[in-house]
Structures are given as structure tokens and as C-alpha cells.
Amino acid sequence: MPIMRGRVAFIFDEINFDVDQIVGVKNIKITDVAELAQLAMHSYDPDFAKSVRPGDLLVGADNFGYGHPHYPPMKAMRHLGIAGVIAESFSPGYWRGEVSMGFPQVSCPGILGFVRRWDEIEVDWTAGVVRNHSQGTEIPYEPLPQADAEMIEAGGLVPFLKRQAAQQREQKDHAHVSGL
């Protein structure tokens, strides 16, 4: 996977952060992603939507994504250009849902003490580290399970399954031709 590099757009230091709070629970049923994006983070930083740029990242505490794994809040974040989330740890339901959408998640114990808001950071998938270019430091992260890494690289569950099906057809066709 290519290196993921961006600024720390926001740090959620609350343990068990429920991502519904990103757009506000009262707005969770809104289906227009552009409208959700404008509401995103309003209770944390009213200028958030104007401040972020494509490639920026979110940082979270332990069990980030706790609660019901609703998709609208993170759809709004992706619409604003957020490229991924790095957290101390993740709620399993949230993790599975976002990985199946192809949205990079990085479990990195110690990340809260490693970054400040707007630091320039990168995830080096090959080296297995998060680098903080603003501070000149790096910290290792927990490797992604292979299937999750492949799913993120493919762009989500559907493209991942299509890729696997194509590979299986190719192997079957090759075996059929070789057996003639």
C-alpha cells in the first residue's frame, strides 16, 4: 500500500468515542453526505469543514468507534477528504465496517502522546511505523491482518471479493489449459 501522509486534523482523546458524535446523534438519519459533511465536528470545531484538506487524518483513543457502527459520520469524514484513522485501539464493529469500506484504520498504542493537532504524519505500511514529520519521531503500529490490508488496498469488501473471484477464475482457466 502507498504511504498515507497528512495532517492530524483532530485528536479524539475520549475513550470509547462514539463516531455518531461527529455529526451529532440528531443528524444521524441525514442521507445527503454533503450536508452531513458541513455538520461534521460542529460541536468540536465549528470551522472543521473549512480547515481540513484531502489526506488529513484523525487520531483517536482506546476503543475508537464504540457504539452502533453507523456509516454516515465516517462517510462525511471521507467526503471532507479524511484519509484514515489512527487510534490507540478500535471497537471491533467499527473496525470491520470501515475496513469493509476500504477506509484505512491503524491501531497504534501510544499515538495520543505522539502527536499534536496539525502535525504532519505518515503511515509507512512497509516499515510498520507512524512517522511524525513535525517532531522528527516515529512509533511502531500493530500490523494489520493480511485480509484487512488486502481489503483496504482493494478499496473495500466488494472490490476485494471481485479481485479474489477474478484470481480464482484465472487459476481455474490456467489449470484447465495446462491439463489439456
Secondary structure by P-SEA (a helix, b strand, c coil): ccbbbbccccccccccccccccccccccccccaaaaaaaccccccccccccccccbbbbbcccccccccccaaaaaaaaacccccccccccaaaaaaaaaacbbbbbccccccccccccbbbbccccccccccccccccccccccaaaaaaaaaccaaaaaaaaaaaaaaaaaaaaaaac
